[in-house]
Amino acid sequence: MKRLYLIRHAKSDWSDLSENDFERGLNKRGKKNIIRMANVLQRMEIKPDLIISSSAKRAKKTAKGLAENLGYDKEIMLLDTLYMCEPQEWMETIRHIPGDFQSVFIIGHNPEITDFVNSLIDDYIDNIPTLGIVGLEVAAPTWDKFEQQNARFSFFIYPKMYRS
């Protein structure tokens, strides 16, 4: 069984309103939540074989932070196409994952990630908050056979669930 984790980037930094949206980084809470959620993923024994991320700065920093905290030492695949994209682009990204990867993180943005997740699951998620993670089990023999009907919702977690 393949596993797919769709992750919204961590909380972005809005301290400089003149900054281009694509170049916006992470704020202090976003950086702290990366560690929090990486710890949660470790407790759940979740570690990716592949990390794919939007190339926007806040998504890239989220991907790098999760990778570092989870001991992922492979290359992170950065895609411009995951920034401000249609759900079909998410589908195409998944269908192009090489077959030898079993556990894949994809990091992107709202509202696209929430729309895409809702196109896959029977339930409805109103909003995937920053660093929200939706876990899916994928019953496809290879990623190129990924379809809505072979993705099964497993869990939905986010930082506020784990505040001490």
Contacts in CASP RR format, 6 or more apart in sequence:
PFRMAT RR
TARGET T0000
AUTHOR 0000-0000-0000
METHOD contacts of the structure
MODEL  1
MKRLYLIRHAKSDWSDLSENDFERGLNKRGKKNIIRMANVLQRMEIKPDL
IISSSAKRAKKTAKGLAENLGYDKEIMLLDTLYMCEPQEWMETIRHIPGD
FQSVFIIGHNPEITDFVNSLIDDYIDNIPTLGIVGLEVAAPTWDKFEQQN
ARFSFFIYPKMYRS
1 137 0 8 1.000
1 138 0 8 1.000
1 139 0 8 1.000
2 101 0 8 1.000
2 102 0 8 1.000
2 103 0 8 1.000
2 104 0 8 1.000
2 137 0 8 1.000
2 138 0 8 1.000
2 139 0 8 1.000
2 140 0 8 1.000
2 143 0 8 1.000
3 46 0 8 1.000
3 102 0 8 1.000
3 103 0 8 1.000
3 104 0 8 1.000
3 135 0 8 1.000
3 136 0 8 1.000
3 137 0 8 1.000
3 138 0 8 1.000
3 154 0 8 1.000
4 94 0 8 1.000
4 104 0 8 1.000
4 106 0 8 1.000
4 135 0 8 1.000
4 136 0 8 1.000
4 138 0 8 1.000
4 151 0 8 1.000
5 46 0 8 1.000
5 48 0 8 1.000
5 103 0 8 1.000
5 104 0 8 1.000
5 105 0 8 1.000
5 106 0 8 1.000
5 133 0 8 1.000
5 134 0 8 1.000
5 135 0 8 1.000
5 136 0 8 1.000
6 90 0 8 1.000
6 106 0 8 1.000
6 108 0 8 1.000
6 113 0 8 1.000
6 116 0 8 1.000
6 117 0 8 1.000
6 128 0 8 1.000
6 133 0 8 1.000
6 134 0 8 1.000
6 135 0 8 1.000
6 136 0 8 1.000
7 62 0 8 1.000
7 66 0 8 1.000
7 105 0 8 1.000
7 106 0 8 1.000
7 107 0 8 1.000
7 108 0 8 1.000
7 113 0 8 1.000
7 131 0 8 1.000
7 132 0 8 1.000
7 133 0 8 1.000
7 134 0 8 1.000
8 107 0 8 1.000
8 108 0 8 1.000
8 109 0 8 1.000
8 110 0 8 1.000
8 113 0 8 1.000
8 114 0 8 1.000
8 128 0 8 1.000
8 129 0 8 1.000
8 130 0 8 1.000
8 131 0 8 1.000
8 132 0 8 1.000
8 133 0 8 1.000
9 26 0 8 1.000
9 54 0 8 1.000
9 56 0 8 1.000
9 58 0 8 1.000
9 59 0 8 1.000
9 61 0 8 1.000
9 62 0 8 1.000
9 107 0 8 1.000
9 108 0 8 1.000
9 109 0 8 1.000
9 130 0 8 1.000
9 131 0 8 1.000
10 26 0 8 1.000
10 30 0 8 1.000
10 31 0 8 1.000
10 33 0 8 1.000
10 34 0 8 1.000
10 58 0 8 1.000
10 61 0 8 1.000
10 62 0 8 1.000
10 130 0 8 1.000
10 131 0 8 1.000
11 26 0 8 1.000
11 27 0 8 1.000
11 29 0 8 1.000
11 30 0 8 1.000
11 33 0 8 1.000
11 130 0 8 1.000
11 131 0 8 1.000
12 24 0 8 1.000
12 25 0 8 1.000
12 26 0 8 1.000
12 27 0 8 1.000
12 30 0 8 1.000
12 58 0 8 1.000
12 130 0 8 1.000
13 24 0 8 1.000
13 25 0 8 1.000
13 26 0 8 1.000
13 27 0 8 1.000
13 58 0 8 1.000
14 24 0 8 1.000
14 27 0 8 1.000
15 27 0 8 1.000
21 56 0 8 1.000
22 56 0 8 1.000
22 57 0 8 1.000
22 83 0 8 1.000
23 56 0 8 1.000
23 57 0 8 1.000
24 56 0 8 1.000
24 57 0 8 1.000
24 58 0 8 1.000
25 57 0 8 1.000
25 58 0 8 1.000
25 61 0 8 1.000
26 34 0 8 1.000
26 58 0 8 1.000
26 61 0 8 1.000
26 62 0 8 1.000
30 130 0 8 1.000
30 131 0 8 1.000
33 130 0 8 1.000
33 131 0 8 1.000
33 159 0 8 1.000
34 62 0 8 1.000
34 65 0 8 1.000
34 66 0 8 1.000
34 69 0 8 1.000
34 131 0 8 1.000
35 69 0 8 1.000
36 159 0 8 1.000
36 162 0 8 1.000
37 66 0 8 1.000
37 131 0 8 1.000
37 132 0 8 1.000
37 133 0 8 1.000
37 157 0 8 1.000
37 159 0 8 1.000
37 162 0 8 1.000
38 65 0 8 1.000
38 66 0 8 1.000
38 69 0 8 1.000
38 70 0 8 1.000
39 69 0 8 1.000
40 157 0 8 1.000
40 162 0 8 1.000
41 47 0 8 1.000
41 66 0 8 1.000
41 70 0 8 1.000
41 133 0 8 1.000
42 70 0 8 1.000
46 103 0 8 1.000
47 70 0 8 1.000
47 71 0 8 1.000
47 72 0 8 1.000
47 103 0 8 1.000
48 70 0 8 1.000
48 72 0 8 1.000
48 103 0 8 1.000
48 104 0 8 1.000
48 105 0 8 1.000
49 74 0 8 1.000
49 100 0 8 1.000
49 101 0 8 1.000
49 102 0 8 1.000
49 103 0 8 1.000
49 104 0 8 1.000
50 74 0 8 1.000
50 77 0 8 1.000
50 97 0 8 1.000
50 98 0 8 1.000
50 101 0 8 1.000
50 103 0 8 1.000
50 104 0 8 1.000
50 105 0 8 1.000
51 63 0 8 1.000
51 66 0 8 1.000
51 67 0 8 1.000
51 72 0 8 1.000
51 74 0 8 1.000
51 76 0 8 1.000
51 77 0 8 1.000
51 104 0 8 1.000
51 105 0 8 1.000
51 107 0 8 1.000
52 76 0 8 1.000
52 77 0 8 1.000
52 78 0 8 1.000
52 79 0 8 1.000
52 82 0 8 1.000
52 93 0 8 1.000
52 97 0 8 1.000
52 104 0 8 1.000
52 105 0 8 1.000
52 106 0 8 1.000
52 107 0 8 1.000
53 59 0 8 1.000
53 60 0 8 1.000
53 62 0 8 1.000
53 63 0 8 1.000
53 76 0 8 1.000
53 77 0 8 1.000
53 78 0 8 1.000
53 79 0 8 1.000
53 82 0 8 1.000
53 105 0 8 1.000
53 106 0 8 1.000
53 107 0 8 1.000
53 108 0 8 1.000
54 60 0 8 1.000
54 78 0 8 1.000
54 79 0 8 1.000
54 80 0 8 1.000
54 82 0 8 1.000
54 83 0 8 1.000
54 107 0 8 1.000
54 108 0 8 1.000
54 109 0 8 1.000
55 78 0 8 1.000
55 79 0 8 1.000
55 80 0 8 1.000
55 82 0 8 1.000
55 83 0 8 1.000
56 83 0 8 1.000
56 108 0 8 1.000
56 109 0 8 1.000
59 82 0 8 1.000
59 83 0 8 1.000
59 107 0 8 1.000
59 108 0 8 1.000
59 109 0 8 1.000
60 76 0 8 1.000
60 78 0 8 1.000
62 107 0 8 1.000
62 131 0 8 1.000
63 76 0 8 1.000
63 78 0 8 1.000
63 105 0 8 1.000
63 107 0 8 1.000
64 76 0 8 1.000
66 72 0 8 1.000
66 105 0 8 1.000
66 107 0 8 1.000
67 73 0 8 1.000
67 76 0 8 1.000
79 93 0 8 1.000
81 89 0 8 1.000
81 93 0 8 1.000
82 89 0 8 1.000
82 90 0 8 1.000
82 93 0 8 1.000
82 106 0 8 1.000
82 107 0 8 1.000
82 108 0 8 1.000
82 109 0 8 1.000
82 112 0 8 1.000
83 108 0 8 1.000
83 109 0 8 1.000
84 109 0 8 1.000
84 112 0 8 1.000
85 112 0 8 1.000
86 112 0 8 1.000
87 112 0 8 1.000
87 115 0 8 1.000
87 116 0 8 1.000
87 119 0 8 1.000
90 106 0 8 1.000
90 112 0 8 1.000
90 113 0 8 1.000
90 116 0 8 1.000
91 116 0 8 1.000
91 146 0 8 1.000
93 106 0 8 1.000
94 104 0 8 1.000
94 106 0 8 1.000
94 143 0 8 1.000
94 146 0 8 1.000
95 143 0 8 1.000
95 144 0 8 1.000
95 145 0 8 1.000
95 146 0 8 1.000
96 143 0 8 1.000
96 144 0 8 1.000
97 104 0 8 1.000
97 143 0 8 1.000
98 143 0 8 1.000
99 142 0 8 1.000
99 143 0 8 1.000
99 144 0 8 1.000
101 143 0 8 1.000
104 143 0 8 1.000
110 127 0 8 1.000
110 128 0 8 1.000
113 128 0 8 1.000
114 125 0 8 1.000
114 126 0 8 1.000
114 127 0 8 1.000
114 128 0 8 1.000
117 125 0 8 1.000
117 128 0 8 1.000
117 134 0 8 1.000
118 124 0 8 1.000
118 125 0 8 1.000
119 148 0 8 1.000
120 136 0 8 1.000
120 148 0 8 1.000
120 151 0 8 1.000
120 153 0 8 1.000
121 134 0 8 1.000
121 136 0 8 1.000
121 151 0 8 1.000
121 153 0 8 1.000
122 153 0 8 1.000
123 153 0 8 1.000
125 134 0 8 1.000
125 156 0 8 1.000
128 134 0 8 1.000
128 156 0 8 1.000
128 158 0 8 1.000
129 158 0 8 1.000
129 159 0 8 1.000
129 160 0 8 1.000
130 158 0 8 1.000
130 159 0 8 1.000
131 158 0 8 1.000
131 159 0 8 1.000
132 156 0 8 1.000
132 157 0 8 1.000
132 158 0 8 1.000
132 159 0 8 1.000
133 155 0 8 1.000
133 156 0 8 1.000
133 157 0 8 1.000
133 158 0 8 1.000
134 153 0 8 1.000
134 155 0 8 1.000
134 156 0 8 1.000
135 153 0 8 1.000
135 154 0 8 1.000
135 155 0 8 1.000
135 156 0 8 1.000
136 151 0 8 1.000
136 152 0 8 1.000
136 153 0 8 1.000
136 154 0 8 1.000
137 151 0 8 1.000
137 152 0 8 1.000
137 154 0 8 1.000
138 146 0 8 1.000
138 150 0 8 1.000
138 151 0 8 1.000
138 152 0 8 1.000
139 150 0 8 1.000
139 151 0 8 1.000
139 152 0 8 1.000
140 146 0 8 1.000
140 147 0 8 1.000
140 150 0 8 1.000
END
